[in-house]
Amino acid sequence: MSLRIALFGQAPFGRDTLLRLLEAGHDLVGVYALPEGARPDPLADEAAQRGLPLFRHARFRRKGAAIPELANEHSKLGAELNVLAFVTMILPPEIVDGPVHGSLCFHPSLLPRFRGGNALAWQILLGARESGVTVFRPEAGVDTGPILVQKGGVPISPTDTSASLYFDKLYGLGLDAIALAVAAIDAGTAVFRAQDETDASHQGLVDDAVARLDWEKDAAELGRWIRGCDPQPGAWALRGAEVVRCYDGSHVDRDGSTGTARAGLVVRLEDGAALVAARDGLVRIGRVRVGDGAKRPAAEALRVDDRLT
């Protein structure tokens, strides 16, 4: 058996989802990728090379309502199922609910916890110890809707960044979860379960306002803040008037050599990193980007007694 599928996605994850669906014998009747930009999109490139119907729209809604011609375009594809592989734009219900099997959406957390567009970052920022992936049927709310496949048990280590959590631990698991979910729909064996709203949480986007380092936080939280905002947008502080974005963060206990240094003060440089005083320990910063410059070892850009505020 096979399904007529419309795939919405982007980047390598979208491309690899496309390949998994094709390997399973499904008919990709439409591929929706990001609009053309400065960088090529792997999903769009793969679809174009294979001669699949490719659509690259910047938006699907106008003034909160579906753009009629785009809803009609999707309807004419005759898709039986939409697969949403890391979709960042809002799709109207005319598209989400249009196919006979509706839509399946991937999310990189164990829903209903960490709903929202920056789930990877918030899991690290807020100190979650376990992660996983969810494939669910989307509803009108943000990341609400019944769950079809969920895979957990993924430990978040003290050195994980948003990037390592995704690429090293959740990426392949997500592809497997999508493949299982689509197979269940195809076989008629899909069993959905409602999300438990008593355990739900939602966090907003991680922008520069969120990424600002607060030296009133303890060293462990500052380390998580740096790792959660790595690679984007980059946790940041000021050195005078210069913006210093910090990467490869971790915390260490304060030792006798640092005395009672004020939080935010660079107290030591070692192995290419800078150790910065926090109120209860030290924050190790491996790399920094000063202003619009390139990332480089923190010990090359910072000096002992520099103050980050």
C-alpha positions in Angstrom: 0.0 0.0 0.0 1.0 3.6 -0.4 -0.3 7.1 0.3 -0.5 10.2 -1.7 1.5 12.7 0.4 2.1 16.4 0.4 5.3 17.1 2.3 5.9 20.5 4.0 9.4 21.1 5.3 12.9 22.5 5.0 16.6 21.9 5.3 18.3 18.5 5.6 15.5 17.1 7.9 12.9 17.9 5.2 15.1 16.3 2.5 15.7 13.1 4.6 12.0 12.9 5.4 11.3 13.0 1.7 13.8 10.2 1.0 12.3 8.0 3.8 8.8 8.5 2.3 9.9 7.6 -1.2 11.8 4.6 0.1 8.6 3.4 1.7 6.9 3.6 -1.7 4.6 6.6 -1.1 3.6 8.9 -3.8 4.8 12.5 -3.2 2.2 14.5 -5.0 3.6 17.9 -3.8 6.6 19.2 -1.9 6.4 22.6 -0.1 9.8 24.1 0.7 11.0 27.5 1.8 11.0 30.4 -0.8 14.2 30.8 -2.7 16.9 32.6 -0.7 20.6 33.3 -0.4 21.3 29.7 0.5 20.0 26.6 -1.3 17.4 24.5 0.5 18.2 20.7 0.6 14.6 19.7 0.4 13.8 22.0 -2.6 17.0 20.8 -4.4 16.1 17.1 -3.8 12.5 17.6 -5.0 13.6 19.5 -8.1 16.2 16.9 -9.0 13.6 14.2 -8.8 11.1 16.1 -10.8 8.5 16.2 -8.0 5.9 19.0 -8.0 7.6 21.7 -6.0 6.0 24.8 -4.4 7.9 27.6 -2.6 5.4 30.0 -1.0 6.3 32.6 1.6 2.9 32.4 3.3 -0.4 30.6 3.1 -2.6 33.1 4.9 -3.5 36.7 4.3 -5.1 38.7 7.2 -5.6 35.5 9.1 -7.4 33.6 6.4 -6.3 31.1 3.8 -5.1 32.5 0.5 -7.8 30.9 -1.7 -5.5 30.1 -4.7 -3.0 28.3 -2.5 -5.7 26.3 -0.7 -7.1 25.3 -4.2 -3.6 24.5 -5.4 -3.1 22.1 -2.5 -6.6 20.6 -2.9 -6.0 19.8 -6.6 -3.0 17.6 -5.6 -5.3 15.0 -4.2 -3.1 14.4 -1.2 -4.4 11.8 1.3 -2.0 13.0 4.0 0.1 16.0 4.8 3.5 15.5 6.5 4.8 18.5 8.3 8.6 18.1 8.9 9.8 21.1 10.9 7.4 23.6 9.5 7.8 27.1 10.8 5.0 28.9 9.0 1.3 28.7 10.0 -0.9 26.7 7.7 -4.6 27.4 7.4 -7.1 24.7 8.4 -8.2 24.4 4.7 -4.7 22.8 4.1 -4.1 21.1 7.5 -7.4 19.3 7.5 -7.9 19.0 3.7 -6.6 15.5 3.1 -8.7 12.5 4.1 -6.1 11.6 6.8 -5.4 15.2 7.7 -1.8 16.1 8.7 1.0 14.6 10.8 3.4 17.1 12.4 6.9 16.5 13.9 8.0 18.2 17.1 11.4 17.9 18.9 10.1 17.4 22.5 8.0 15.1 24.5 4.7 16.9 24.1 2.7 18.3 25.8 5.9 19.7 27.4 7.8 22.4 25.6 5.3 23.5 23.0 6.4 26.3 20.8 8.9 27.2 18.1 12.1 26.9 20.2 11.5 23.7 22.0 15.1 22.5 21.6 16.6 25.6 23.3 14.1 25.7 26.1 14.7 22.1 27.1 18.3 23.1 27.8 17.6 26.5 29.2 15.1 25.1 31.8 17.2 22.2 32.8 15.2 19.2 31.3 17.1 16.0 31.8 15.3 13.9 29.1 14.2 14.7 25.6 12.5 12.9 22.7 10.3 13.5 19.7 6.6 13.5 19.0 4.5 13.0 15.9 1.0 14.3 16.3 -2.1 15.5 14.5 -2.1 19.3 14.7 -5.1 21.3 15.8 -5.8 25.0 16.0 -3.5 25.6 19.1 0.3 25.7 19.0 1.5 22.1 19.1 -1.8 20.8 20.4 -3.5 17.7 19.0 -3.5 14.0 19.6 -0.2 12.1 19.6 0.4 9.1 17.3 4.1 8.3 17.9 6.3 9.4 20.7 9.9 8.3 21.4 11.6 9.4 24.6 14.4 8.3 26.9 17.0 10.7 25.3 19.3 12.1 28.0 20.3 15.7 27.8 23.9 15.9 28.9 25.6 18.7 30.8 27.5 19.6 27.5 24.6 19.4 25.1 23.8 22.5 23.0 20.6 23.0 21.0 22.5 21.9 18.0 24.0 18.7 19.5 20.7 17.8 21.0 19.0 18.0 17.6 21.6 16.7 15.2 23.3 14.1 17.4 20.3 12.8 19.3 16.9 13.7 17.9 17.4 13.9 14.2 17.5 10.2 13.3 14.9 9.5 16.0 12.6 12.0 14.4 12.9 10.4 11.0 12.1 7.0 12.4 9.0 8.4 14.3 7.6 10.0 11.1 8.2 6.8 9.2 6.3 4.8 11.8 3.5 7.3 12.0 2.9 7.3 8.2 3.1 3.5 8.1 0.4 3.3 10.8 -1.8 5.6 8.8 -1.2 3.6 5.7 -2.0 0.3 7.4 -5.1 1.6 9.1 -3.6 0.8 12.6 -3.0 4.3 13.8 -4.2 4.9 17.4 -4.0 8.5 18.7 -4.0 9.6 22.3 -4.9 13.0 23.7 -2.2 15.2 25.1 -2.4 15.6 28.9 -3.1 19.3 29.4 -2.2 19.1 33.1 1.5 18.5 32.0 1.5 21.1 29.2 4.0 24.0 28.9 4.5 26.6 26.2 7.5 28.8 25.7 8.0 31.7 23.3 10.8 32.2 20.8 14.4 32.6 22.0 15.3 36.0 20.8 18.0 38.5 21.9 15.9 39.6 24.8 15.8 36.0 26.1 19.4 35.3 25.2 20.8 38.2 27.3 23.0 36.8 30.1 21.9 37.7 33.6 24.8 37.6 36.0 22.4 37.3 38.9 21.8 33.7 37.8 23.9 30.9 39.3 26.7 29.3 37.3 24.8 26.2 36.3 22.0 28.3 34.9 24.4 30.6 33.1 26.1 27.5 31.5 22.7 26.2 30.4 21.8 29.6 29.0 24.9 29.6 26.8 24.3 26.1 25.6 20.6 26.5 25.0 21.3 29.6 22.8 24.0 27.8 20.9 24.2 28.2 17.9 21.3 30.7 17.6 20.9 33.5 18.6 23.9 33.2 20.9 23.8 34.1 24.5 25.3 37.5 24.9 26.7 40.1 27.3 28.4 43.5 27.0 32.1 44.3 27.3 31.8 48.0 27.5 29.8 48.8 24.4 30.7 45.6 22.5 28.3 42.7 22.2 30.0 39.5 23.1 28.2 36.3 22.1 29.2 33.2 24.0 29.3 29.5 23.0 30.5 26.2 24.4 29.4 27.1 27.9 29.6 25.0 31.1 29.9 25.7 34.8 32.6 24.7 37.2 32.9 25.2 41.0 34.6 28.3 42.2 38.1 27.5 43.6 40.3 29.4 46.0 42.3 31.1 43.2 39.3 33.1 42.1 38.5 34.5 45.6 35.3 36.5 45.7 35.5 38.0 42.2 32.5 39.9 41.1 30.1 38.1 38.8 30.9 38.7 35.1 34.6 39.2 35.7 37.0 37.1 33.6 39.2 35.5 36.2 41.3 33.0 34.2 42.2 31.9 30.7 43.0 28.2 30.1 43.0 25.8 27.2 41.6 28.5 24.9 38.6 29.1 27.1 37.7 32.0 29.5 36.5 31.3 33.0 34.1 34.0 34.2 33.0 34.5 37.8 29.4 33.8 38.7 27.7 34.4 42.0 28.3 30.8 43.2 31.0 29.4 40.8 32.6 29.9 37.4 31.3 29.8 33.9 33.6 28.3 31.3 33.1 29.9 27.9 34.8 28.1 25.0 34.3 30.4 22.1 33.0 34.0 21.6 31.9 36.3 18.8 32.6 39.9 19.4 30.4 42.3 17.4 30.0 41.1 13.9 33.3 39.2 13.9 33.8 35.5 13.5 33.7 32.9 16.3 37.0 32.3 17.9 38.5 30.8 21.1 37.4 32.9 24.1 41.0 33.2 25.3 41.9 35.0 22.1 39.2 37.6 22.4 38.9 38.2 26.2 41.5 39.1 28.8 41.7 38.6 32.5 39.8 41.3 34.3 37.5 42.0 31.4 34.0 42.6 32.8 31.0 41.2 31.1 27.7 42.9 32.0 
